[in-house]
């Protein structure tokens, strides 16, 4: 979307999106590892 035109606002928005995506990915990874750890420790087969 408008890669040729560079506007400071777009740069700020893209930076916010990148930071938000990184934080959400870290949160998801943490939750997944926590759930897997809980399942492994609780269910001993």
PDB file of N, CA, C and O in Angstrom:
ATOM      1  N   UNK A   1       0.850  -1.193   0.000  1.00  0.00           N
ATOM      2  CA  UNK A   1       0.000   0.000   0.000  1.00  0.00           C
ATOM      3  C   UNK A   1       0.887   1.245   0.000  1.00  0.00           C
ATOM      4  O   UNK A   1       1.385   1.639   1.054  1.00  0.00           O
ATOM      5  N   UNK A   2       1.090   1.861  -1.143  1.00  0.00           N
ATOM      6  CA  UNK A   2       1.865   3.104  -1.230  1.00  0.00           C
ATOM      7  C   UNK A   2       3.289   2.935  -0.752  1.00  0.00           C
ATOM      8  O   UNK A   2       3.746   3.678   0.117  1.00  0.00           O
ATOM      9  N   UNK A   3       4.003   1.960  -1.313  1.00  0.00           N
ATOM     10  CA  UNK A   3       5.389   1.743  -0.888  1.00  0.00           C
ATOM     11  C   UNK A   3       6.293   2.846  -1.430  1.00  0.00           C
ATOM     12  O   UNK A   3       7.337   3.124  -0.839  1.00  0.00           O
ATOM     13  N   UNK A   4       5.917   3.480  -2.542  1.00  0.00           N
ATOM     14  CA  UNK A   4       6.751   4.527  -3.134  1.00  0.00           C
ATOM     15  C   UNK A   4       6.716   5.806  -2.321  1.00  0.00           C
ATOM     16  O   UNK A   4       7.712   6.527  -2.266  1.00  0.00           O
ATOM     17  N   UNK A   5       5.563   6.109  -1.672  1.00  0.00           N
ATOM     18  CA  UNK A   5       5.441   7.341  -0.890  1.00  0.00           C
ATOM     19  C   UNK A   5       5.795   7.041   0.567  1.00  0.00           C
ATOM     20  O   UNK A   5       5.235   6.129   1.175  1.00  0.00           O
ATOM     21  N   UNK A   6       6.734   7.821   1.123  1.00  0.00           N
ATOM     22  CA  UNK A   6       7.141   7.601   2.514  1.00  0.00           C
ATOM     23  C   UNK A   6       6.703   8.791   3.350  1.00  0.00           C
ATOM     24  O   UNK A   6       7.149   9.915   3.119  1.00  0.00           O
ATOM     25  N   UNK A   7       5.828   8.547   4.326  1.00  0.00           N
ATOM     26  CA  UNK A   7       5.317   9.600   5.197  1.00  0.00           C
ATOM     27  C   UNK A   7       5.661   9.232   6.646  1.00  0.00           C
ATOM     28  O   UNK A   7       5.501   8.074   7.030  1.00  0.00           O
ATOM     29  N   UNK A   8       6.131  10.192   7.461  1.00  0.00           N
ATOM     30  CA  UNK A   8       6.469   9.894   8.864  1.00  0.00           C
ATOM     31  C   UNK A   8       5.350   9.160   9.595  1.00  0.00           C
ATOM     32  O   UNK A   8       5.614   8.268  10.401  1.00  0.00           O
ATOM     33  N   UNK A   9       4.090   9.535   9.312  1.00  0.00           N
ATOM     34  CA  UNK A   9       2.966   8.885   9.993  1.00  0.00           C
ATOM     35  C   UNK A   9       2.948   7.404   9.644  1.00  0.00           C
ATOM     36  O   UNK A   9       2.750   6.560  10.519  1.00  0.00           O
ATOM     37  N   UNK A  10       3.154   7.083   8.362  1.00  0.00           N
ATOM     38  CA  UNK A  10       3.166   5.678   7.965  1.00  0.00           C
ATOM     39  C   UNK A  10       4.302   4.940   8.658  1.00  0.00           C
ATOM     40  O   UNK A  10       4.134   3.795   9.076  1.00  0.00           O
ATOM     41  N   UNK A  11       5.459   5.589   8.783  1.00  0.00           N
ATOM     42  CA  UNK A  11       6.595   4.957   9.460  1.00  0.00           C
ATOM     43  C   UNK A  11       6.242   4.671  10.917  1.00  0.00           C
ATOM     44  O   UNK A  11       6.539   3.594  11.434  1.00  0.00           O
ATOM     45  N   UNK A  12       5.601   5.649  11.581  1.00  0.00           N
ATOM     46  CA  UNK A  12       5.214   5.444  12.981  1.00  0.00           C
ATOM     47  C   UNK A  12       4.224   4.296  13.093  1.00  0.00           C
ATOM     48  O   UNK A  12       4.348   3.443  13.973  1.00  0.00           O
ATOM     49  N   UNK A  13       3.236   4.274  12.197  1.00  0.00           N
ATOM     50  CA  UNK A  13       2.221   3.216  12.247  1.00  0.00           C
ATOM     51  C   UNK A  13       2.870   1.860  12.014  1.00  0.00           C
ATOM     52  O   UNK A  13       2.559   0.894  12.712  1.00  0.00           O
ATOM     53  N   UNK A  14       3.776   1.781  11.030  1.00  0.00           N
ATOM     54  CA  UNK A  14       4.424   0.498  10.736  1.00  0.00           C
ATOM     55  C   UNK A  14       5.269   0.063  11.926  1.00  0.00           C
ATOM     56  O   UNK A  14       5.294  -1.120  12.264  1.00  0.00           O
ATOM     57  N   UNK A  15       5.967   1.010  12.569  1.00  0.00           N
ATOM     58  CA  UNK A  15       6.761   0.661  13.754  1.00  0.00           C
ATOM     59  C   UNK A  15       5.855   0.131  14.858  1.00  0.00           C
ATOM     60  O   UNK A  15       6.186  -0.857  15.514  1.00  0.00           O
ATOM     61  N   UNK A  16       4.704   0.788  15.068  1.00  0.00           N
ATOM     62  CA  UNK A  16       3.768   0.331  16.096  1.00  0.00           C
ATOM     63  C   UNK A  16       3.258  -1.063  15.761  1.00  0.00           C
ATOM     64  O   UNK A  16       3.146  -1.919  16.639  1.00  0.00           O
ATOM     65  N   UNK A  17       2.948  -1.289  14.478  1.00  0.00           N
ATOM     66  CA  UNK A  17       2.449  -2.604  14.077  1.00  0.00           C
ATOM     67  C   UNK A  17       3.513  -3.667  14.308  1.00  0.00           C
ATOM     68  O   UNK A  17       3.210  -4.755  14.798  1.00  0.00           O
ATOM     69  N   UNK A  18       4.758  -3.358  13.957  1.00  0.00           N
ATOM     70  CA  UNK A  18       5.846  -4.333  14.143  1.00  0.00           C
ATOM     71  C   UNK A  18       6.026  -4.630  15.631  1.00  0.00           C
ATOM     72  O   UNK A  18       6.170  -5.790  16.017  1.00  0.00           O
ATOM     73  N   UNK A  19       6.018  -3.594  16.466  1.00  0.00           N
ATOM     74  CA  UNK A  19       6.168  -3.809  17.908  1.00  0.00           C
ATOM     75  C   UNK A  19       4.986  -4.617  18.441  1.00  0.00           C
ATOM     76  O   UNK A  19       5.172  -5.539  19.235  1.00  0.00           O
ATOM     77  N   UNK A  20       3.777  -4.277  18.009  1.00  0.00           N
ATOM     78  CA  UNK A  20       2.594  -5.008  18.472  1.00  0.00           C
ATOM     79  C   UNK A  20       2.652  -6.469  18.061  1.00  0.00           C
ATOM     80  O   UNK A  20       2.326  -7.356  18.850  1.00  0.00           O
ATOM     81  N   UNK A  21       3.072  -6.720  16.817  1.00  0.00           N
ATOM     82  CA  UNK A  21       3.161  -8.104  16.340  1.00  0.00           C
ATOM     83  C   UNK A  21       4.200  -8.864  17.154  1.00  0.00           C
ATOM     84  O   UNK A  21       3.974 -10.013  17.535  1.00  0.00           O
ATOM     85  N   UNK A  22       5.333  -8.229  17.419  1.00  0.00           N
ATOM     86  CA  UNK A  22       6.381  -8.895  18.205  1.00  0.00           C
ATOM     87  C   UNK A  22       5.886  -9.222  19.607  1.00  0.00           C
ATOM     88  O   UNK A  22       6.117 -10.323  20.108  1.00  0.00           O
ATOM     89  N   UNK A  23       5.205  -8.268  20.244  1.00  0.00           N
ATOM     90  CA  UNK A  23       4.699  -8.502  21.596  1.00  0.00           C
ATOM     91  C   UNK A  23       3.660  -9.615  21.600  1.00  0.00           C
ATOM     92  O   UNK A  23       3.675 -10.476  22.479  1.00  0.00           O
ATOM     93  N   UNK A  24       2.754  -9.602  20.619  1.00  0.00           N
ATOM     94  CA  UNK A  24       1.715 -10.638  20.567  1.00  0.00           C
ATOM     95  C   UNK A  24       2.337 -12.005  20.325  1.00  0.00           C
ATOM     96  O   UNK A  24       1.907 -12.997  20.914  1.00  0.00           O
ATOM     97  N   UNK A  25       3.364 -12.064  19.449  1.00  0.00           N
ATOM     98  CA  UNK A  25       4.033 -13.349  19.191  1.00  0.00           C
ATOM     99  C   UNK A  25       4.708 -13.845  20.465  1.00  0.00           C
ATOM    100  O   UNK A  25       4.642 -15.035  20.773  1.00  0.00           O
ATOM    101  N   UNK A  26       5.356 -12.950  21.210  1.00  0.00           N
ATOM    102  CA  UNK A  26       6.001 -13.356  22.465  1.00  0.00           C
ATOM    103  C   UNK A  26       4.955 -13.851  23.456  1.00  0.00           C
ATOM    104  O   UNK A  26       5.177 -14.846  24.147  1.00  0.00           O
ATOM    105  N   UNK A  27       3.819 -13.165  23.531  1.00  0.00           N
ATOM    106  CA  UNK A  27       2.753 -13.585  24.445  1.00  0.00           C
ATOM    107  C   UNK A  27       2.238 -14.967  24.065  1.00  0.00           C
ATOM    108  O   UNK A  27       2.088 -15.836  24.925  1.00  0.00           O
ATOM    109  N   UNK A  28       1.965 -15.174  22.762  1.00  0.00           N
ATOM    110  CA  UNK A  28       1.450 -16.464  22.299  1.00  0.00           C
ATOM    111  C   UNK A  28       2.466 -17.564  22.591  1.00  0.00           C
ATOM    112  O   UNK A  28       2.102 -18.639  23.068  1.00  0.00           O
ATOM    113  N   UNK A  29       3.742 -17.294  22.304  1.00  0.00           N
ATOM    114  CA  UNK A  29       4.783 -18.304  22.552  1.00  0.00           C
ATOM    115  C   UNK A  29       4.844 -18.640  24.040  1.00  0.00           C
ATOM    116  O   UNK A  29       4.951 -19.809  24.409  1.00  0.00           O
ATOM    117  N   UNK A  30       4.778 -17.628  24.888  1.00  0.00           N
ATOM    118  CA  UNK A  30       4.814 -17.868  26.331  1.00  0.00           C
ATOM    119  C   UNK A  30       3.628 -18.697  26.793  1.00  0.00           C
ATOM    120  O   UNK A  30       3.791 -19.618  27.592  1.00  0.00           O
ATOM    121  N   UNK A  31       2.430 -18.381  26.297  1.00  0.00           N
ATOM    122  CA  UNK A  31       1.234 -19.133  26.689  1.00  0.00           C
ATOM    123  C   UNK A  31       1.340 -20.576  26.220  1.00  0.00           C
ATOM    124  O   UNK A  31       1.026 -21.498  26.972  1.00  0.00           O
ATOM    125  N   UNK A  32       1.783 -20.779  24.978  1.00  0.00           N
ATOM    126  CA  UNK A  32       1.896 -22.139  24.430  1.00  0.00           C
ATOM    127  C   UNK A  32       2.900 -22.953  25.240  1.00  0.00           C
ATOM    128  O   UNK A  32       2.625 -24.098  25.600  1.00  0.00           O
ATOM    129  N   UNK A  33       4.058 -22.369  25.528  1.00  0.00           N
ATOM    130  CA  UNK A  33       5.068 -23.106  26.299  1.00  0.00           C
ATOM    131  C   UNK A  33       4.548 -23.396  27.702  1.00  0.00           C
ATOM    132  O   UNK A  33       4.801 -24.475  28.238  1.00  0.00           O
ATOM    133  N   UNK A  34       3.824 -22.450  28.308  1.00  0.00           N
ATOM    134  CA  UNK A  34       3.272 -22.652  29.649  1.00  0.00           C
ATOM    135  C   UNK A  34       2.277 -23.806  29.646  1.00  0.00           C
ATOM    136  O   UNK A  34       2.321 -24.676  30.515  1.00  0.00           O
ATOM    137  N   UNK A  35       1.371 -23.806  28.651  1.00  0.00           N
ATOM    138  CA  UNK A  35       0.357 -24.869  28.572  1.00  0.00           C
ATOM    139  C   UNK A  35       1.026 -26.221  28.352  1.00  0.00           C
ATOM    140  O   UNK A  35       0.671 -27.209  28.995  1.00  0.00           O
ATOM    141  N   UNK A  36       2.006 -26.260  27.430  1.00  0.00           N
ATOM    142  CA  UNK A  36       2.701 -27.528  27.163  1.00  0.00           C
ATOM    143  C   UNK A  36       3.426 -28.006  28.419  1.00  0.00           C
ATOM    144  O   UNK A  36       3.391 -29.195  28.734  1.00  0.00           O
ATOM    145  N   UNK A  37       4.079 -27.103  29.135  1.00  0.00           N
ATOM    146  CA  UNK A  37       4.793 -27.477  30.360  1.00  0.00           C
ATOM    147  C   UNK A  37       3.815 -28.017  31.401  1.00  0.00           C
ATOM    148  O   UNK A  37       4.089 -29.025  32.053  1.00  0.00           O
ATOM    149  N   UNK A  38       2.668 -27.341  31.555  1.00  0.00           N
ATOM    150  CA  UNK A  38       1.662 -27.789  32.520  1.00  0.00           C
ATOM    151  C   UNK A  38       1.153 -29.180  32.146  1.00  0.00           C
ATOM    152  O   UNK A  38       1.001 -30.042  33.012  1.00  0.00           O
ATOM    153  N   UNK A  39       0.890 -29.398  30.856  1.00  0.00           N
ATOM    154  CA  UNK A  39       0.376 -30.697  30.427  1.00  0.00           C
ATOM    155  C   UNK A  39       1.416 -31.785  30.680  1.00  0.00           C
ATOM    156  O   UNK A  39       1.076 -32.872  31.148  1.00  0.00           O
ATOM    157  N   UNK A  40       2.681 -31.497  30.374  1.00  0.00           N
ATOM    158  CA  UNK A  40       3.732 -32.502  30.579  1.00  0.00           C
ATOM    159  C   UNK A  40       3.881 -32.820  32.060  1.00  0.00           C
ATOM    160  O   UNK A  40       3.976 -33.988  32.437  1.00  0.00           O
ATOM    161  N   UNK A  41       3.902 -31.788  32.903  1.00  0.00           N
ATOM    162  CA  UNK A  41       4.126 -32.012  34.331  1.00  0.00           C
ATOM    163  C   UNK A  41       2.903 -32.681  34.962  1.00  0.00           C
ATOM    164  O   UNK A  41       3.050 -33.494  35.875  1.00  0.00           O
ATOM    165  N   UNK A  42       1.693 -32.348  34.485  1.00  0.00           N
ATOM    166  CA  UNK A  42       0.483 -32.906  35.088  1.00  0.00           C
ATOM    167  C   UNK A  42       0.251 -34.334  34.608  1.00  0.00           C
ATOM    168  O   UNK A  42       0.016 -35.230  35.419  1.00  0.00           O
ATOM    169  N   UNK A  43       0.314 -34.551  33.299  1.00  0.00           N
ATOM    170  CA  UNK A  43       0.031 -35.877  32.741  1.00  0.00           C
ATOM    171  C   UNK A  43       1.346 -36.616  32.538  1.00  0.00           C
ATOM    172  O   UNK A  43       2.099 -36.312  31.614  1.00  0.00           O
ATOM    173  N   UNK A  44       1.617 -37.581  33.399  1.00  0.00           N
ATOM    174  CA  UNK A  44       2.843 -38.382  33.274  1.00  0.00           C
ATOM    175  C   UNK A  44       2.490 -39.753  32.723  1.00  0.00           C
ATOM    176  O   UNK A  44       1.989 -40.611  33.451  1.00  0.00           O
ATOM    177  N   UNK A  45       2.752 -39.961  31.426  1.00  0.00           N
ATOM    178  CA  UNK A  45       2.415 -41.242  30.798  1.00  0.00           C
ATOM    179  C   UNK A  45       3.690 -42.060  30.637  1.00  0.00           C
ATOM    180  O   UNK A  45       3.645 -43.180  30.129  1.00  0.00           O
TER     181      UNK A  45
END
